[in-house]
Amino acid sequence: MGINPFPIAPDAMFLRLNMSTKSLLIQNFESEWGLTDERLCYFDDVLIGLASDTSTDGKQIYISLLPKLDSTRQYPWPDRAMFILVMTKLLSTSKDWLLICERDVDQTKLNHINGLEETLIALNTALAFSAGEPIHCPTFSASSPI
């Protein structure tokens, strides 16, 4: 088990995905005291976040991404490079996703980003902020190309 590579978190950082997304796995976390009700989300066997909710029809899941997780938990934390690699693959290969990052919820306008390349730049900037780099955290929403 590693440590959380993202000690700082924006107020909101989540991803909405289809439950049927290929290589998405949702499992309850097993702590040293047994199985918990925390539903961890993995993509290609790499931890990406915690399932926070599902849509009313049960077809989509909302995932609080790694920077939002409790860093005191003994999760199977990936390193920063692996998380970025997996998120790049996930966003590049999945359909019908929505990514939201807000440094301070409801304090600034949520700018919508178009295009995968621009989305990955914004995500990497937000992750650099979350890793403790002295950089401004972007507030944005982005969605998969239609």
BABA-784064 format. One record per residue (C-alpha): chain; residue number from 0; x, y, z. Coordinates in steps of 0.02 Angstrom, whole numbers. Each point is the difference from the previous one (the first is absolute). Example, Ala and Ser with C-alpha at 12.3 -4.5 7.8 and 13.67 -1.06 7.14 Angstrom:
2
+--------+-----+--------+--------+--------+
| chaine | num |     px |     py |     pz |
+--------+-----+--------+--------+--------+
|      A |   0 |    615 |   -225 |    390 |
|      A |   1 |     69 |    172 |    -33 |
+--------+-----+--------+--------+--------+
This chain:
146
+--------+-----+--------+--------+--------+
| chaine | num |     px |     py |     pz |
+--------+-----+--------+--------+--------+
|      A |   0 |      0 |      0 |      0 |
|      A |   1 |     66 |    171 |    -48 |
|      A |   2 |    -51 |    170 |     61 |
|      A |   3 |   -124 |    122 |    -77 |
|      A |   4 |     99 |     96 |   -132 |
|      A |   5 |   -124 |    145 |     14 |
|      A |   6 |      5 |     79 |    175 |
|      A |   7 |   -103 |    152 |    -55 |
|      A |   8 |   -171 |    -11 |    -80 |
|      A |   9 |   -114 |    120 |    -91 |
|      A |  10 |   -174 |     15 |     78 |
|      A |  11 |    -74 |   -109 |   -137 |
|      A |  12 |     83 |   -122 |   -118 |
|      A |  13 |   -109 |   -135 |    -71 |
|      A |  14 |    -32 |   -103 |   -154 |
|      A |  15 |   -166 |    -65 |    -64 |
|      A |  16 |     14 |   -161 |   -100 |
|      A |  17 |   -112 |   -134 |    -72 |
|      A |  18 |     -8 |   -150 |    115 |
|      A |  19 |     36 |   -107 |   -153 |
|      A |  20 |    169 |     85 |    -34 |
|      A |  21 |    124 |   -134 |    -54 |
|      A |  22 |    136 |    -36 |    131 |
|      A |  23 |    -96 |     91 |    138 |
|      A |  24 |     -7 |   -100 |    161 |
|      A |  25 |    -90 |     50 |    159 |
|      A |  26 |     45 |    -92 |    160 |
|      A |  27 |    -30 |     27 |    184 |
|      A |  28 |    158 |     45 |     94 |
|      A |  29 |     66 |   -128 |    122 |
|      A |  30 |     85 |     81 |    149 |
|      A |  31 |     96 |    -90 |    137 |
|      A |  32 |   -169 |    -20 |     89 |
|      A |  33 |    -91 |    -74 |   -148 |
|      A |  34 |   -108 |     53 |   -147 |
|      A |  35 |    -60 |    181 |      4 |
|      A |  36 |   -141 |     89 |    -91 |
|      A |  37 |    127 |    106 |    -97 |
|      A |  38 |    -19 |    -43 |   -184 |
|      A |  39 |    169 |     25 |    -82 |
|      A |  40 |      9 |     24 |   -188 |
|      A |  41 |    139 |    -72 |   -106 |
|      A |  42 |     40 |     18 |   -184 |
|      A |  43 |    121 |   -127 |    -73 |
|      A |  44 |     26 |    -60 |    179 |
|      A |  45 |     62 |    172 |     58 |
|      A |  46 |    -94 |     95 |    136 |
|      A |  47 |    -79 |    158 |    -72 |
|      A |  48 |   -123 |     49 |    136 |
|      A |  49 |   -150 |    -36 |    110 |
|      A |  50 |   -176 |    -30 |    -64 |
|      A |  51 |   -104 |    139 |     74 |
|      A |  52 |   -168 |    -24 |    -86 |
|      A |  53 |    -91 |    -78 |   -146 |
|      A |  54 |   -127 |     74 |   -118 |
|      A |  55 |   -184 |    -33 |     35 |
|      A |  56 |     -7 |   -127 |   -141 |
|      A |  57 |    158 |    -87 |     65 |
|      A |  58 |     91 |     18 |   -167 |
|      A |  59 |    128 |    130 |     54 |
|      A |  60 |    116 |     16 |    148 |
|      A |  61 |     76 |    154 |     80 |
|      A |  62 |    179 |    -23 |     57 |
|      A |  63 |     92 |    115 |    120 |
|      A |  64 |    174 |     -5 |    -74 |
|      A |  65 |    160 |    -42 |     94 |
|      A |  66 |     41 |    174 |     66 |
|      A |  67 |   -168 |      1 |     92 |
|      A |  68 |     31 |   -163 |     94 |
|      A |  69 |     46 |     -9 |    184 |
|      A |  70 |    190 |     -7 |     -3 |
|      A |  71 |      5 |    -87 |    171 |
|      A |  72 |    -82 |   -156 |    -73 |
|      A |  73 |    109 |   -146 |    -50 |
|      A |  74 |    -64 |     -6 |   -179 |
|      A |  75 |    106 |    -75 |   -139 |
|      A |  76 |     59 |    173 |    -54 |
|      A |  77 |     80 |      9 |   -173 |
|      A |  78 |    140 |    123 |    -27 |
|      A |  79 |    -38 |    163 |    -88 |
|      A |  80 |     71 |    -54 |   -169 |
|      A |  81 |   -104 |   -160 |     -2 |
|      A |  82 |   -159 |     95 |     47 |
|      A |  83 |     28 |    126 |   -141 |
|      A |  84 |     35 |   -141 |   -124 |
|      A |  85 |   -158 |    -95 |     49 |
|      A |  86 |   -109 |    156 |     -2 |
|      A |  87 |     67 |     44 |   -173 |
|      A |  88 |    -45 |   -172 |    -64 |
|      A |  89 |   -170 |      3 |     85 |
|      A |  90 |    -50 |    169 |    -74 |
|      A |  91 |     72 |    -47 |   -170 |
|      A |  92 |    -93 |   -164 |    -16 |
|      A |  93 |   -164 |     27 |     94 |
|      A |  94 |   -162 |     75 |    -63 |
|      A |  95 |   -123 |    113 |     87 |
|      A |  96 |    108 |     63 |    144 |
|      A |  97 |     -7 |    164 |     95 |
|      A |  98 |    147 |     67 |    100 |
|      A |  99 |    -20 |    144 |    125 |
|      A | 100 |    136 |     88 |    100 |
|      A | 101 |    -39 |    149 |    111 |
|      A | 102 |    133 |     79 |    110 |
|      A | 103 |   -131 |     94 |    101 |
|      A | 104 |   -175 |    -63 |    -31 |
|      A | 105 |   -120 |    135 |    -60 |
|      A | 106 |    132 |    137 |     12 |
|      A | 107 |     47 |     15 |   -183 |
|      A | 108 |    -82 |    -38 |   -166 |
|      A | 109 |     17 |   -180 |    -56 |
|      A | 110 |     84 |     11 |   -170 |
|      A | 111 |    -43 |   -139 |   -121 |
|      A | 112 |    147 |    -74 |    -93 |
|      A | 113 |    -20 |    -76 |   -172 |
|      A | 114 |    117 |   -131 |    -66 |
|      A | 115 |     98 |   -140 |     79 |
|      A | 116 |    170 |     85 |    -15 |
|      A | 117 |    -59 |    155 |     92 |
|      A | 118 |    -87 |   -108 |    131 |
|      A | 119 |    160 |    -97 |     34 |
|      A | 120 |     98 |    162 |     19 |
|      A | 121 |   -126 |     66 |    127 |
|      A | 122 |     -3 |   -167 |     93 |
|      A | 123 |    190 |     -6 |      9 |
|      A | 124 |      3 |    179 |     66 |
|      A | 125 |   -129 |    -45 |    134 |
|      A | 126 |    102 |   -153 |     47 |
|      A | 127 |    160 |    103 |     12 |
|      A | 128 |    -93 |    117 |    119 |
|      A | 129 |    -61 |   -151 |    100 |
|      A | 130 |    178 |    -67 |      8 |
|      A | 131 |     52 |    160 |     88 |
|      A | 132 |     80 |     93 |   -144 |
|      A | 133 |    -16 |    191 |     14 |
|      A | 134 |   -124 |     13 |   -142 |
|      A | 135 |   -178 |     66 |    -20 |
|      A | 136 |   -133 |   -136 |      0 |
|      A | 137 |   -116 |     17 |   -149 |
|      A | 138 |   -189 |     -2 |     19 |
|      A | 139 |    -77 |    -89 |   -149 |
|      A | 140 |   -120 |   -126 |    -69 |
|      A | 141 |     36 |   -112 |   -148 |
|      A | 142 |    -95 |   -136 |    -88 |
|      A | 143 |     36 |   -135 |   -126 |
|      A | 144 |    -13 |     47 |   -183 |
|      A | 145 |   -170 |    -40 |    -71 |
+--------+-----+--------+--------+--------+
